[in-house]
Amino acid sequence: MKNIHHKNKNKNKHDPVLLEAVLKYLGPKPDESYLDVTAGYGGHAKVIMERTLKPSLVTLVDRDSNAITYLNEQFAGLDIEIIQEDYLSKSKELLKNGNKYNIIFADIGVSSPHLNEASRGFSFKSDGPLDMRMDQTQELMASEIVNHYKEDKLAKLIKDYGEERRARKIAGTIVRNRPIHGTEELAQIIKSISPGYSKVHPATQTFQAIRIAVNNELEQLRQALPVWVDLLEPGGRLGVISFHSLEDRIVKQFFKELSVNKYDSTLELITKRPIIADREEIVINPRSRSAKLRVVAKINKKGRE
């Protein structure tokens, strides 16, 4: 198990963020069970499994069919359970079936392959369809939101999920320019009302908002966190990496509520503050710039782990 080789290394390249910190704070040990609810292209999973040494105790989940195909190729021949499903539905099913894990890990949000493949429609850096679905079998696409949502609903979505102060102006401009056919066209429409901007493209927050809405990301996270805690063995560790303040706020508040210093506390904070990437990692992997890792342990009956 020490040598889990990844084939086709350049295909769908995705550098796992905060990898050393994940290993340090989750502390995987031989024979521990491991659930990765956002396994993606296996970057974190590969290294954690090299420490746990028990493929039969590993469950990898992802809602993206491309990621699942890749995982099946990379870990072919190993007794690993690999499942295509959204993490909330699968986590509930695992809990109902009585499963328990020593380690649960979630790397929330969009992956590099999503952004790099124009056909998925996640990025405005190259033209693609208004899609943005992580699960390509679902019906709701970005095109429905962009071209059919009422202006008030669209403005609220951009404000709430994108934290965009110009949400109403952007929504109005989108509505006036319908129908919109692709990501580049949408980005240019948003840019047209912000001709002078510095480093951050003016469409960034709107694209984030639409993606979150398409994939129901925040509600999935809110509902999944307590399920993950229930899936933990006593002493088990839960780690979550988030990439923007909306996600991190949900994780931070949930962990805080269950780890307050009282007799019925469920969790112990392993990371008192979020762990962020150092300068060296950011240079190598710019995506890590916004990553924040929070880790908790489930308190056992004998006390804190």
C-alpha positions in Angstrom: 0.0 0.0 0.0 3.0 2.3 0.4 3.3 2.7 -3.3 0.0 4.0 -4.8 1.0 5.2 -8.2 -1.0 7.7 -10.2 -1.2 7.1 -13.9 -1.5 9.8 -16.5 -0.1 12.4 -14.2 -0.6 15.3 -16.5 -4.2 14.5 -17.2 -6.7 16.5 -15.0 -3.8 17.7 -12.9 -5.0 18.9 -9.5 -2.5 19.8 -6.8 -3.9 19.0 -3.4 -3.9 22.2 -1.2 -2.5 22.3 2.3 -1.4 18.7 2.0 1.2 18.8 4.8 -1.2 20.5 7.1 -3.9 17.9 6.4 -1.5 15.1 7.3 -0.4 16.9 10.4 -3.8 17.8 11.9 -5.8 14.7 10.7 -2.9 12.5 11.8 -3.8 9.3 9.8 -2.5 6.1 11.4 -2.3 2.5 10.2 -5.6 0.6 10.2 -7.7 3.7 10.5 -10.9 4.1 8.4 -11.1 7.0 6.1 -14.0 8.8 4.3 -13.2 11.4 1.7 -16.5 13.1 0.7 -14.9 15.3 -2.1 -12.3 12.9 -3.4 -11.9 14.7 -6.7 -8.7 13.5 -8.4 -7.3 11.7 -5.4 -4.5 14.0 -4.4 -5.3 14.1 -0.6 -6.7 10.5 -0.7 -3.5 9.0 -2.1 -1.3 10.4 0.6 -3.7 9.7 3.5 -4.1 6.1 2.3 -0.3 5.7 2.3 -0.6 6.3 6.1 -3.7 4.2 6.9 -2.5 1.2 4.8 -6.0 -0.3 4.6 -7.8 0.3 1.2 -10.7 -1.9 2.4 -11.4 0.8 5.1 -11.5 3.7 2.6 -14.6 5.3 1.0 -14.1 7.9 -1.7 -17.1 10.0 -2.8 -17.5 12.6 -5.5 -20.5 13.9 -7.5 -18.4 14.5 -10.7 -18.4 11.6 -13.2 -15.1 12.7 -14.6 -13.5 12.5 -11.2 -15.0 9.1 -10.5 -13.6 7.7 -13.8 -10.2 9.1 -12.9 -10.3 7.6 -9.4 -11.3 4.2 -10.7 -8.3 4.3 -13.1 -5.8 5.5 -10.5 -6.8 3.1 -7.8 -7.6 0.1 -10.0 -6.9 -3.2 -8.2 -7.2 -1.8 -4.7 -10.2 -2.7 -2.5 -11.5 0.9 -2.2 -15.2 1.9 -2.3 -15.5 4.6 -4.9 -19.0 6.2 -5.3 -20.5 8.9 -7.5 -23.0 10.9 -5.5 -23.3 14.2 -3.8 -21.7 14.2 -0.4 -24.8 15.0 1.6 -26.9 12.1 0.2 -24.0 9.6 0.5 -23.1 10.7 4.0 -26.7 10.3 5.2 -26.8 6.8 3.6 -23.5 5.8 5.3 -24.9 7.0 8.6 -28.1 5.1 8.1 -26.1 1.9 7.4 -24.2 2.3 10.6 -20.8 3.2 9.1 -18.2 4.9 11.3 -14.8 6.5 10.4 -11.6 7.6 12.1 -11.0 10.3 9.5 -13.4 12.3 7.4 -12.1 14.9 5.0 -13.8 17.5 2.8 -12.1 19.8 0.3 -15.1 22.0 -0.5 -15.6 23.9 -3.7 -14.6 23.8 -7.4 -11.4 21.9 -8.4 -8.7 22.9 -10.8 -9.9 20.5 -13.5 -13.4 22.1 -13.3 -11.8 25.5 -14.0 -9.4 24.3 -16.6 -12.0 22.6 -18.8 -13.8 25.2 -20.8 -16.6 22.8 -21.6 -17.7 22.7 -18.0 -18.5 26.4 -17.9 -17.0 27.2 -14.5 -14.4 29.8 -15.7 -14.6 33.1 -17.6 -11.0 32.7 -18.7 -12.0 30.7 -21.8 -15.4 30.5 -23.5 -17.7 27.7 -22.6 -21.4 26.9 -22.1 -23.3 28.3 -19.1 -23.2 25.0 -17.3 -21.3 24.9 -14.0 -22.8 21.6 -12.8 -20.5 19.4 -10.7 -22.9 16.6 -11.2 -23.6 16.6 -15.0 -26.8 14.5 -14.6 -28.7 17.2 -12.7 -31.1 19.5 -14.5 -30.3 22.9 -13.2 -27.6 24.7 -15.2 -26.1 28.2 -15.0 -28.0 29.0 -18.2 -31.3 28.7 -16.4 -30.2 31.1 -13.7 -28.6 33.6 -16.1 -31.4 33.7 -18.7 -34.6 32.9 -16.8 -34.4 34.0 -13.1 -36.3 37.2 -12.4 -34.1 40.3 -11.8 -34.8 40.5 -8.1 -34.0 36.9 -7.5 -30.9 37.1 -9.6 -29.7 40.2 -7.7 -30.3 38.5 -4.3 -28.4 35.4 -5.4 -25.4 37.5 -6.6 -25.4 39.5 -3.4 -25.8 36.6 -1.0 -23.6 34.0 -2.7 -21.1 36.3 -4.3 -20.9 39.0 -1.6 -21.1 41.4 -4.5 -21.9 45.0 -3.6 -23.0 45.8 -7.2 -25.4 42.9 -7.3 -28.5 44.8 -8.4 -26.7 46.7 -11.1 -25.1 43.4 -12.4 -28.4 41.6 -12.4 -30.1 44.4 -14.3 -27.4 44.4 -16.9 -27.7 40.7 -17.3 -31.4 40.8 -17.8 -31.2 43.6 -20.4 -28.7 41.6 -22.4 -30.6 38.3 -22.5 -30.3 35.7 -24.0 -26.7 35.1 -23.0 -25.0 32.1 -24.6 -21.7 31.5 -23.0 -19.2 32.3 -20.2 -17.2 34.8 -22.2 -20.2 36.7 -23.2 -21.5 36.8 -19.6 -18.1 38.0 -18.3 -17.9 40.7 -20.9 -21.4 42.0 -20.0 -20.4 42.2 -16.3 -17.1 43.8 -17.2 -18.9 46.5 -19.3 -20.2 48.1 -16.2 -16.7 48.0 -14.5 -14.4 49.2 -17.3 -11.6 50.1 -14.8 -10.6 47.3 -12.4 -7.4 46.1 -10.8 -6.4 42.5 -10.2 -9.7 40.8 -9.6 -11.9 40.4 -12.7 -15.3 42.1 -12.1 -17.1 38.9 -13.0 -15.4 36.8 -10.3 -17.9 37.1 -7.5 -20.9 36.7 -9.9 -19.5 33.5 -11.3 -19.0 32.2 -7.8 -22.5 33.1 -6.8 -24.0 31.3 -9.8 -21.8 28.2 -9.3 -22.9 28.0 -5.6 -26.5 28.3 -6.6 -26.3 25.6 -9.4 -24.7 23.1 -7.0 -26.5 24.1 -3.8 -23.1 24.2 -2.2 -23.8 26.1 1.0 -27.0 24.2 2.0 -25.2 20.9 1.3 -22.4 21.9 3.6 -24.8 23.1 6.4 -26.7 19.9 6.4 -23.6 17.6 6.0 -21.6 18.9 8.9 -23.7 17.3 11.7 -23.9 14.1 9.7 -20.1 13.9 9.4 -19.8 14.4 13.2 -22.2 11.5 13.7 -20.2 9.4 11.3 -17.0 9.9 13.4 -15.7 7.3 15.8 -14.8 8.6 19.3 -11.5 10.3 18.8 -12.0 10.5 15.1 -11.0 13.7 13.2 -12.9 15.8 10.7 -11.1 18.2 8.4 -12.7 20.7 6.1 -10.9 22.9 3.6 -13.0 25.9 2.4 -12.1 28.5 -0.2 -14.3 31.5 0.5 -15.7 33.3 3.5 -19.3 32.0 3.1 -18.1 28.4 3.5 -15.6 29.1 6.2 -18.1 31.0 8.2 -20.5 28.0 8.2 -17.7 25.6 9.2 -16.3 27.9 11.9 -19.6 28.5 13.5 -20.6 24.9 13.5 -17.3 23.7 15.0 -17.5 26.5 17.6 -21.0 25.6 18.7 -20.1 21.9 19.3 -16.8 22.6 21.0 -17.7 25.1 23.6 -16.2 24.2 27.0 -19.1 22.5 28.8 -19.9 19.0 29.9 -21.9 18.0 26.8 -19.3 19.3 24.2 -19.1 16.9 21.2 -16.0 18.2 19.5 -12.5 19.4 20.4 -10.9 22.1 18.2 -7.6 20.7 16.8 -7.0 23.9 14.9 -7.7 26.9 17.1 -7.4 29.2 14.0 -7.8 28.2 10.3 -4.6 26.9 8.7 -3.6 28.7 5.6 -1.0 28.2 2.9 2.5 29.6 3.3 4.1 31.7 0.7 6.0 28.8 -0.8 2.9 26.8 -1.5 1.0 29.8 -2.9 3.8 30.3 -5.5 3.6 26.6 -6.5 -0.1 26.4 -6.4 -1.9 29.8 -6.6 -5.3 28.1 -5.8 -4.1 27.5 -2.3 -4.1 31.3 -1.6 -7.7 31.3 -0.4 -7.7 27.9 1.2 -8.5 27.5 4.9 -8.3 24.2 6.8 -10.2 23.6 10.1 -10.0 20.3 12.0 -11.9 18.9 15.0 -11.8 15.7 16.9 -14.8 13.9 18.3 -14.6 13.7 22.1 -14.8 10.1 23.4 -16.4 9.0 26.7 -13.0 9.0 28.5 -12.4 12.6 27.6 -10.8 14.6 24.9 -8.4 13.0 22.4 
